[in-house]
Amino acid sequence: MSMDKLRSQLLRRKPLAEVEDDTPADERLTNSLGLWQLTAIGVVFSGWLILSLPWETWLRFGVWLVLGLIVYFFSSRTHSKLENLPEPVPHG
């Protein structure tokens, strides 16, 4: 879609679906190729950044994770709506 069409669509406030796309189907497909490679590169790069963190950061993360799980577990035990349901009345 050209910038002129996008600009006119924004100025006229028409839904984007109403603006026709004159790009051929094979060209649109070509533009989307490489998307999964970009995703894989992003995952690898993010993993590299995470693994390059110093061990002190991992220790702090682990401590906060354990504390958070303890608070979550014990608060859910006392605030559980399923635990505080009334006993069902037997029919018979």
Backbone as XML, in Angstrom:
<?xml version="1.0"?>
<chain id="A" units="angstrom">
  <residue number="1" name="MET">
    <atom name="N" x="0.858" y="-1.164" z="0.000"/>
    <atom name="CA" x="0.000" y="0.000" z="0.000"/>
    <atom name="C" x="0.902" y="1.224" z="0.000"/>
  </residue>
  <residue number="2" name="SER">
    <atom name="N" x="0.588" y="2.182" z="-0.835"/>
    <atom name="CA" x="1.420" y="3.369" z="-0.925"/>
    <atom name="C" x="1.106" y="4.308" z="0.236"/>
  </residue>
  <residue number="3" name="MET">
    <atom name="N" x="2.050" y="5.192" z="0.492"/>
    <atom name="CA" x="1.864" y="6.150" z="1.577"/>
    <atom name="C" x="0.726" y="7.117" z="1.258"/>
  </residue>
  <residue number="4" name="ASP">
    <atom name="N" x="0.535" y="7.431" z="-0.041"/>
    <atom name="CA" x="-0.559" y="8.331" z="-0.407"/>
    <atom name="C" x="-1.911" y="7.724" z="-0.056"/>
  </residue>
  <residue number="5" name="LYS">
    <atom name="N" x="-2.070" y="6.437" z="-0.328"/>
    <atom name="CA" x="-3.336" y="5.777" z="0.005"/>
    <atom name="C" x="-3.539" y="5.725" z="1.511"/>
  </residue>
  <residue number="6" name="LEU">
    <atom name="N" x="-2.464" y="5.445" z="2.243"/>
    <atom name="CA" x="-2.573" y="5.392" z="3.693"/>
    <atom name="C" x="-2.911" y="6.768" z="4.251"/>
  </residue>
  <residue number="7" name="ARG">
    <atom name="N" x="-2.259" y="7.796" z="3.729"/>
    <atom name="CA" x="-2.521" y="9.155" z="4.183"/>
    <atom name="C" x="-3.966" y="9.548" z="3.872"/>
  </residue>
  <residue number="8" name="SER">
    <atom name="N" x="-4.423" y="9.240" z="2.658"/>
    <atom name="CA" x="-5.801" y="9.594" z="2.315"/>
    <atom name="C" x="-6.796" y="8.800" z="3.160"/>
  </residue>
  <residue number="9" name="GLN">
    <atom name="N" x="-6.445" y="7.564" z="3.477"/>
    <atom name="CA" x="-7.320" y="6.757" z="4.326"/>
    <atom name="C" x="-7.418" y="7.374" z="5.713"/>
  </residue>
  <residue number="10" name="LEU">
    <atom name="N" x="-6.300" y="7.865" z="6.238"/>
    <atom name="CA" x="-6.324" y="8.482" z="7.562"/>
    <atom name="C" x="-7.102" y="9.794" z="7.546"/>
  </residue>
  <residue number="11" name="LEU">
    <atom name="N" x="-6.961" y="10.565" z="6.462"/>
    <atom name="CA" x="-7.664" y="11.839" z="6.390"/>
    <atom name="C" x="-9.167" y="11.647" z="6.199"/>
  </residue>
  <residue number="12" name="ARG">
    <atom name="N" x="-9.563" y="10.645" z="5.422"/>
    <atom name="CA" x="-10.980" y="10.404" z="5.181"/>
    <atom name="C" x="-11.611" y="9.568" z="6.277"/>
  </residue>
  <residue number="13" name="ARG">
    <atom name="N" x="-10.789" y="8.984" z="7.133"/>
    <atom name="CA" x="-11.244" y="8.138" z="8.235"/>
    <atom name="C" x="-12.085" y="6.965" z="7.744"/>
  </residue>
  <residue number="14" name="LYS">
    <atom name="N" x="-11.647" y="6.368" z="6.639"/>
    <atom name="CA" x="-12.311" y="5.171" z="6.144"/>
    <atom name="C" x="-11.607" y="3.962" z="6.736"/>
  </residue>
  <residue number="15" name="PRO">
    <atom name="N" x="-12.337" y="2.883" z="6.961"/>
    <atom name="CA" x="-11.678" y="1.665" z="7.453"/>
    <atom name="C" x="-10.625" y="1.193" z="6.463"/>
  </residue>
  <residue number="16" name="LEU">
    <atom name="N" x="-9.565" y="0.626" z="6.995"/>
    <atom name="CA" x="-8.456" y="0.188" z="6.166"/>
    <atom name="C" x="-8.883" y="-0.886" z="5.181"/>
  </residue>
  <residue number="17" name="ALA">
    <atom name="N" x="-9.897" y="-1.661" z="5.514"/>
    <atom name="CA" x="-10.361" y="-2.715" z="4.615"/>
    <atom name="C" x="-10.993" y="-2.135" z="3.358"/>
  </residue>
  <residue number="18" name="GLU">
    <atom name="N" x="-11.489" y="-0.902" z="3.433"/>
    <atom name="CA" x="-12.123" y="-0.296" z="2.271"/>
    <atom name="C" x="-11.119" y="0.272" z="1.280"/>
  </residue>
  <residue number="19" name="VAL">
    <atom name="N" x="-9.884" y="0.463" z="1.685"/>
    <atom name="CA" x="-8.854" y="0.980" z="0.788"/>
    <atom name="C" x="-8.299" y="-0.192" z="0.007"/>
  </residue>
  <residue number="20" name="GLU">
    <atom name="N" x="-8.418" y="-0.130" z="-1.328"/>
    <atom name="CA" x="-7.977" y="-1.275" z="-2.119"/>
    <atom name="C" x="-6.457" y="-1.344" z="-2.149"/>
  </residue>
  <residue number="21" name="ASP">
    <atom name="N" x="-5.973" y="-2.534" z="-2.261"/>
    <atom name="CA" x="-4.538" y="-2.779" z="-2.309"/>
    <atom name="C" x="-4.211" y="-3.250" z="-3.714"/>
  </residue>
  <residue number="22" name="ASP">
    <atom name="N" x="-3.484" y="-2.422" z="-4.477"/>
    <atom name="CA" x="-3.180" y="-2.774" z="-5.855"/>
    <atom name="C" x="-1.854" y="-3.515" z="-5.996"/>
  </residue>
  <residue number="23" name="THR">
    <atom name="N" x="-1.257" y="-3.929" z="-4.876"/>
    <atom name="CA" x="-0.030" y="-4.711" z="-4.934"/>
    <atom name="C" x="-0.367" y="-6.128" z="-5.377"/>
  </residue>
  <residue number="24" name="PRO">
    <atom name="N" x="0.352" y="-6.667" z="-6.370"/>
    <atom name="CA" x="0.081" y="-8.045" z="-6.799"/>
    <atom name="C" x="0.290" y="-9.037" z="-5.661"/>
  </residue>
  <residue number="25" name="ALA">
    <atom name="N" x="-0.467" y="-10.137" z="-5.712"/>
    <atom name="CA" x="-0.433" y="-11.128" z="-4.631"/>
    <atom name="C" x="0.952" y="-11.729" z="-4.467"/>
  </residue>
  <residue number="26" name="ASP">
    <atom name="N" x="1.664" y="-11.990" z="-5.574"/>
    <atom name="CA" x="2.991" y="-12.594" z="-5.444"/>
    <atom name="C" x="3.987" y="-11.626" z="-4.824"/>
  </residue>
  <residue number="27" name="GLU">
    <atom name="N" x="3.803" y="-10.323" z="-5.038"/>
    <atom name="CA" x="4.697" y="-9.350" z="-4.414"/>
    <atom name="C" x="4.425" y="-9.239" z="-2.915"/>
  </residue>
  <residue number="28" name="ARG">
    <atom name="N" x="3.144" y="-9.329" z="-2.516"/>
    <atom name="CA" x="2.826" y="-9.317" z="-1.087"/>
    <atom name="C" x="3.432" y="-10.526" z="-0.400"/>
  </residue>
  <residue number="29" name="LEU">
    <atom name="N" x="3.414" y="-11.689" z="-1.068"/>
    <atom name="CA" x="4.002" y="-12.889" z="-0.501"/>
    <atom name="C" x="5.509" y="-12.725" z="-0.352"/>
  </residue>
  <residue number="30" name="THR">
    <atom name="N" x="6.136" y="-12.090" z="-1.336"/>
    <atom name="CA" x="7.578" y="-11.877" z="-1.284"/>
    <atom name="C" x="7.947" y="-10.987" z="-0.109"/>
  </residue>
  <residue number="31" name="ASN">
    <atom name="N" x="7.099" y="-10.005" z="0.186"/>
    <atom name="CA" x="7.395" y="-9.104" z="1.294"/>
    <atom name="C" x="7.336" y="-9.819" z="2.636"/>
  </residue>
  <residue number="32" name="SER">
    <atom name="N" x="6.557" y="-10.886" z="2.737"/>
    <atom name="CA" x="6.437" y="-11.574" z="4.019"/>
    <atom name="C" x="7.439" y="-12.715" z="4.172"/>
  </residue>
  <residue number="33" name="LEU">
    <atom name="N" x="8.166" y="-13.057" z="3.122"/>
    <atom name="CA" x="9.171" y="-14.107" z="3.249"/>
    <atom name="C" x="10.296" y="-13.627" z="4.158"/>
  </residue>
  <residue number="34" name="GLY">
    <atom name="N" x="10.859" y="-14.514" z="4.908"/>
    <atom name="CA" x="11.922" y="-14.151" z="5.832"/>
    <atom name="C" x="11.415" y="-13.781" z="7.206"/>
  </residue>
  <residue number="35" name="LEU">
    <atom name="N" x="10.110" y="-13.823" z="7.381"/>
    <atom name="CA" x="9.552" y="-13.454" z="8.676"/>
    <atom name="C" x="9.953" y="-14.450" z="9.751"/>
  </residue>
  <residue number="36" name="TRP">
    <atom name="N" x="9.928" y="-15.741" z="9.440"/>
    <atom name="CA" x="10.291" y="-16.734" z="10.455"/>
    <atom name="C" x="11.783" y="-16.674" z="10.750"/>
  </residue>
  <residue number="37" name="GLN">
    <atom name="N" x="12.604" y="-16.311" z="9.765"/>
    <atom name="CA" x="14.034" y="-16.175" z="10.034"/>
    <atom name="C" x="14.280" y="-14.999" z="10.984"/>
  </residue>
  <residue number="38" name="LEU">
    <atom name="N" x="13.559" y="-13.913" z="10.765"/>
    <atom name="CA" x="13.690" y="-12.759" z="11.649"/>
    <atom name="C" x="13.248" y="-13.110" z="13.064"/>
  </residue>
  <residue number="39" name="THR">
    <atom name="N" x="12.188" y="-13.894" z="13.180"/>
    <atom name="CA" x="11.725" y="-14.336" z="14.492"/>
    <atom name="C" x="12.776" y="-15.195" z="15.176"/>
  </residue>
  <residue number="40" name="ALA">
    <atom name="N" x="13.371" y="-16.123" z="14.435"/>
    <atom name="CA" x="14.407" y="-16.987" z="15.011"/>
    <atom name="C" x="15.619" y="-16.173" z="15.438"/>
  </residue>
  <residue number="41" name="ILE">
    <atom name="N" x="16.012" y="-15.194" z="14.637"/>
    <atom name="CA" x="17.139" y="-14.333" z="15.007"/>
    <atom name="C" x="16.809" y="-13.570" z="16.285"/>
  </residue>
  <residue number="42" name="GLY">
    <atom name="N" x="15.575" y="-13.092" z="16.410"/>
    <atom name="CA" x="15.166" y="-12.382" z="17.620"/>
    <atom name="C" x="15.208" y="-13.261" z="18.851"/>
  </residue>
  <residue number="43" name="VAL">
    <atom name="N" x="14.782" y="-14.519" z="18.716"/>
    <atom name="CA" x="14.819" y="-15.455" z="19.847"/>
    <atom name="C" x="16.258" y="-15.739" z="20.247"/>
  </residue>
  <residue number="44" name="VAL">
    <atom name="N" x="17.122" y="-15.975" z="19.275"/>
    <atom name="CA" x="18.534" y="-16.262" z="19.574"/>
    <atom name="C" x="19.186" y="-15.054" z="20.231"/>
  </residue>
  <residue number="45" name="PHE">
    <atom name="N" x="18.947" y="-13.867" z="19.711"/>
    <atom name="CA" x="19.545" y="-12.664" z="20.274"/>
    <atom name="C" x="19.041" y="-12.412" z="21.694"/>
  </residue>
  <residue number="46" name="SER">
    <atom name="N" x="17.739" y="-12.599" z="21.920"/>
    <atom name="CA" x="17.194" y="-12.417" z="23.270"/>
    <atom name="C" x="17.775" y="-13.441" z="24.235"/>
  </residue>
  <residue number="47" name="GLY">
    <atom name="N" x="17.914" y="-14.689" z="23.788"/>
    <atom name="CA" x="18.538" y="-15.711" z="24.625"/>
    <atom name="C" x="19.971" y="-15.370" z="24.966"/>
  </residue>
  <residue number="48" name="TRP">
    <atom name="N" x="20.699" y="-14.847" z="23.984"/>
    <atom name="CA" x="22.090" y="-14.447" z="24.234"/>
    <atom name="C" x="22.146" y="-13.321" z="25.262"/>
  </residue>
  <residue number="49" name="LEU">
    <atom name="N" x="21.223" y="-12.347" z="25.156"/>
    <atom name="CA" x="21.199" y="-11.262" z="26.131"/>
    <atom name="C" x="20.877" y="-11.779" z="27.531"/>
  </residue>
  <residue number="50" name="ILE">
    <atom name="N" x="19.937" y="-12.708" z="27.628"/>
    <atom name="CA" x="19.561" y="-13.263" z="28.927"/>
    <atom name="C" x="20.721" y="-14.038" z="29.535"/>
  </residue>
  <residue number="51" name="LEU">
    <atom name="N" x="21.373" y="-14.853" z="28.721"/>
    <atom name="CA" x="22.473" y="-15.669" z="29.240"/>
    <atom name="C" x="23.717" y="-14.853" z="29.554"/>
  </residue>
  <residue number="52" name="SER">
    <atom name="N" x="23.827" y="-13.663" z="28.998"/>
    <atom name="CA" x="25.001" y="-12.841" z="29.276"/>
    <atom name="C" x="24.840" y="-11.997" z="30.539"/>
  </residue>
  <residue number="53" name="LEU">
    <atom name="N" x="23.714" y="-12.138" z="31.223"/>
    <atom name="CA" x="23.532" y="-11.407" z="32.478"/>
    <atom name="C" x="24.481" y="-11.951" z="33.539"/>
  </residue>
  <residue number="54" name="PRO">
    <atom name="N" x="24.962" y="-11.098" z="34.439"/>
    <atom name="CA" x="25.852" y="-11.587" z="35.503"/>
    <atom name="C" x="25.113" y="-12.514" z="36.467"/>
  </residue>
  <residue number="55" name="TRP">
    <atom name="N" x="25.888" y="-13.362" z="37.170"/>
    <atom name="CA" x="25.284" y="-14.357" z="38.059"/>
    <atom name="C" x="24.545" y="-13.692" z="39.209"/>
  </residue>
  <residue number="56" name="GLU">
    <atom name="N" x="24.970" y="-12.481" z="39.620"/>
    <atom name="CA" x="24.279" y="-11.784" z="40.705"/>
    <atom name="C" x="22.840" y="-11.457" z="40.309"/>
  </residue>
  <residue number="57" name="THR">
    <atom name="N" x="22.651" y="-11.115" z="39.053"/>
    <atom name="CA" x="21.307" y="-10.817" z="38.564"/>
    <atom name="C" x="20.437" y="-12.059" z="38.607"/>
  </residue>
  <residue number="58" name="TRP">
    <atom name="N" x="21.008" y="-13.197" z="38.203"/>
    <atom name="CA" x="20.262" y="-14.449" z="38.259"/>
    <atom name="C" x="19.919" y="-14.822" z="39.699"/>
  </residue>
  <residue number="59" name="LEU">
    <atom name="N" x="20.837" y="-14.553" z="40.636"/>
    <atom name="CA" x="20.579" y="-14.835" z="42.046"/>
    <atom name="C" x="19.432" y="-13.968" z="42.560"/>
  </residue>
  <residue number="60" name="ARG">
    <atom name="N" x="19.474" y="-12.673" z="42.243"/>
    <atom name="CA" x="18.384" y="-11.783" z="42.663"/>
    <atom name="C" x="17.054" y="-12.216" z="42.049"/>
  </residue>
  <residue number="61" name="PHE">
    <atom name="N" x="17.097" y="-12.580" z="40.781"/>
    <atom name="CA" x="15.882" y="-13.044" z="40.111"/>
    <atom name="C" x="15.342" y="-14.295" z="40.796"/>
  </residue>
  <residue number="62" name="GLY">
    <atom name="N" x="16.210" y="-15.226" z="41.127"/>
    <atom name="CA" x="15.779" y="-16.459" z="41.787"/>
    <atom name="C" x="15.167" y="-16.198" z="43.149"/>
  </residue>
  <residue number="63" name="VAL">
    <atom name="N" x="15.785" y="-15.294" z="43.921"/>
    <atom name="CA" x="15.257" y="-14.969" z="45.250"/>
    <atom name="C" x="13.872" y="-14.337" z="45.124"/>
  </residue>
  <residue number="64" name="TRP">
    <atom name="N" x="13.726" y="-13.370" z="44.236"/>
    <atom name="CA" x="12.429" y="-12.722" z="44.055"/>
    <atom name="C" x="11.388" y="-13.695" z="43.518"/>
  </residue>
  <residue number="65" name="LEU">
    <atom name="N" x="11.810" y="-14.604" z="42.659"/>
    <atom name="CA" x="10.883" y="-15.602" z="42.134"/>
    <atom name="C" x="10.373" y="-16.505" z="43.246"/>
  </residue>
  <residue number="66" name="VAL">
    <atom name="N" x="11.267" y="-16.974" z="44.099"/>
    <atom name="CA" x="10.863" y="-17.848" z="45.204"/>
    <atom name="C" x="9.956" y="-17.090" z="46.172"/>
  </residue>
  <residue number="67" name="LEU">
    <atom name="N" x="10.326" y="-15.855" z="46.522"/>
    <atom name="CA" x="9.477" y="-15.062" z="47.417"/>
    <atom name="C" x="8.096" y="-14.824" z="46.802"/>
  </residue>
  <residue number="68" name="GLY">
    <atom name="N" x="8.058" y="-14.515" z="45.523"/>
    <atom name="CA" x="6.783" y="-14.294" z="44.853"/>
    <atom name="C" x="5.925" y="-15.539" z="44.827"/>
  </residue>
  <residue number="69" name="LEU">
    <atom name="N" x="6.535" y="-16.692" z="44.578"/>
    <atom name="CA" x="5.773" y="-17.941" z="44.566"/>
    <atom name="C" x="5.249" y="-18.291" z="45.952"/>
  </residue>
  <residue number="70" name="ILE">
    <atom name="N" x="6.032" y="-18.006" z="46.989"/>
    <atom name="CA" x="5.577" y="-18.263" z="48.361"/>
    <atom name="C" x="4.370" y="-17.380" z="48.685"/>
  </residue>
  <residue number="71" name="VAL">
    <atom name="N" x="4.466" y="-16.086" z="48.375"/>
    <atom name="CA" x="3.351" y="-15.172" z="48.631"/>
    <atom name="C" x="2.129" y="-15.601" z="47.826"/>
  </residue>
  <residue number="72" name="TYR">
    <atom name="N" x="2.330" y="-15.951" z="46.569"/>
    <atom name="CA" x="1.220" y="-16.368" z="45.710"/>
    <atom name="C" x="0.554" y="-17.625" z="46.254"/>
  </residue>
  <residue number="73" name="PHE">
    <atom name="N" x="1.342" y="-18.596" z="46.665"/>
    <atom name="CA" x="0.786" y="-19.851" z="47.156"/>
    <atom name="C" x="-0.005" y="-19.640" z="48.439"/>
  </residue>
  <residue number="74" name="PHE">
    <atom name="N" x="0.582" y="-18.935" z="49.407"/>
    <atom name="CA" x="-0.100" y="-18.779" z="50.687"/>
    <atom name="C" x="-1.286" y="-17.828" z="50.604"/>
  </residue>
  <residue number="75" name="SER">
    <atom name="N" x="-1.231" y="-16.807" z="49.760"/>
    <atom name="CA" x="-2.396" y="-15.924" z="49.638"/>
    <atom name="C" x="-3.522" y="-16.623" z="48.887"/>
  </residue>
  <residue number="76" name="SER">
    <atom name="N" x="-3.182" y="-17.516" z="47.964"/>
    <atom name="CA" x="-4.243" y="-18.232" z="47.255"/>
    <atom name="C" x="-4.917" y="-19.256" z="48.161"/>
  </residue>
  <residue number="77" name="ARG">
    <atom name="N" x="-4.204" y="-19.761" z="49.157"/>
    <atom name="CA" x="-4.810" y="-20.717" z="50.086"/>
    <atom name="C" x="-5.880" y="-20.043" z="50.941"/>
  </residue>
  <residue number="78" name="THR">
    <atom name="N" x="-5.664" y="-18.796" z="51.314"/>
    <atom name="CA" x="-6.624" y="-18.114" z="52.184"/>
    <atom name="C" x="-7.684" y="-17.346" z="51.404"/>
  </residue>
  <residue number="79" name="HIS">
    <atom name="N" x="-7.428" y="-17.021" z="50.150"/>
    <atom name="CA" x="-8.379" y="-16.244" z="49.365"/>
    <atom name="C" x="-9.052" y="-17.059" z="48.264"/>
  </residue>
  <residue number="80" name="SER">
    <atom name="N" x="-8.964" y="-18.358" z="48.337"/>
    <atom name="CA" x="-9.537" y="-19.204" z="47.291"/>
    <atom name="C" x="-11.056" y="-19.188" z="47.364"/>
  </residue>
  <residue number="81" name="LYS">
    <atom name="N" x="-11.698" y="-18.910" z="46.241"/>
    <atom name="CA" x="-13.161" y="-18.926" z="46.201"/>
    <atom name="C" x="-13.679" y="-20.351" z="46.151"/>
  </residue>
  <residue number="82" name="LEU">
    <atom name="N" x="-12.920" y="-21.261" z="45.595"/>
    <atom name="CA" x="-13.346" y="-22.656" z="45.557"/>
    <atom name="C" x="-13.281" y="-23.288" z="46.943"/>
  </residue>
  <residue number="83" name="GLU">
    <atom name="N" x="-12.305" y="-22.896" z="47.734"/>
    <atom name="CA" x="-12.148" y="-23.464" z="49.069"/>
    <atom name="C" x="-13.275" y="-23.001" z="49.991"/>
  </residue>
  <residue number="84" name="ASN">
    <atom name="N" x="-13.806" y="-21.813" z="49.753"/>
    <atom name="CA" x="-14.812" y="-21.238" z="50.642"/>
    <atom name="C" x="-16.237" y="-21.436" z="50.142"/>
  </residue>
  <residue number="85" name="LEU">
    <atom name="N" x="-16.454" y="-22.342" z="49.198"/>
    <atom name="CA" x="-17.807" y="-22.615" z="48.718"/>
    <atom name="C" x="-18.606" y="-23.355" z="49.794"/>
  </residue>
  <residue number="86" name="PRO">
    <atom name="N" x="-19.909" y="-23.078" z="49.878"/>
    <atom name="CA" x="-20.724" y="-23.821" z="50.848"/>
    <atom name="C" x="-20.870" y="-25.270" z="50.400"/>
  </residue>
  <residue number="87" name="GLU">
    <atom name="N" x="-21.097" y="-26.122" z="51.373"/>
    <atom name="CA" x="-21.276" y="-27.549" z="51.084"/>
    <atom name="C" x="-22.561" y="-27.741" z="50.285"/>
  </residue>
  <residue number="88" name="PRO">
    <atom name="N" x="-22.540" y="-28.592" z="49.260"/>
    <atom name="CA" x="-23.770" y="-28.820" z="48.492"/>
    <atom name="C" x="-24.798" y="-29.579" z="49.327"/>
  </residue>
  <residue number="89" name="VAL">
    <atom name="N" x="-26.052" y="-29.234" z="49.109"/>
    <atom name="CA" x="-27.153" y="-29.896" z="49.817"/>
    <atom name="C" x="-27.496" y="-31.171" z="49.055"/>
  </residue>
  <residue number="90" name="PRO">
    <atom name="N" x="-27.481" y="-32.333" z="49.744"/>
    <atom name="CA" x="-27.812" y="-33.577" z="49.040"/>
    <atom name="C" x="-29.299" y="-33.630" z="48.706"/>
  </residue>
  <residue number="91" name="HIS">
    <atom name="N" x="-29.596" y="-34.120" z="47.515"/>
    <atom name="CA" x="-30.994" y="-34.266" z="47.082"/>
    <atom name="C" x="-31.428" y="-35.697" z="47.331"/>
  </residue>
  <residue number="92" name="GLY">
    <atom name="N" x="-32.631" y="-35.877" z="47.790"/>
    <atom name="CA" x="-33.042" y="-37.253" z="47.972"/>
    <atom name="C" x="-34.282" y="-37.421" z="48.670"/>
  </residue>
</chain>
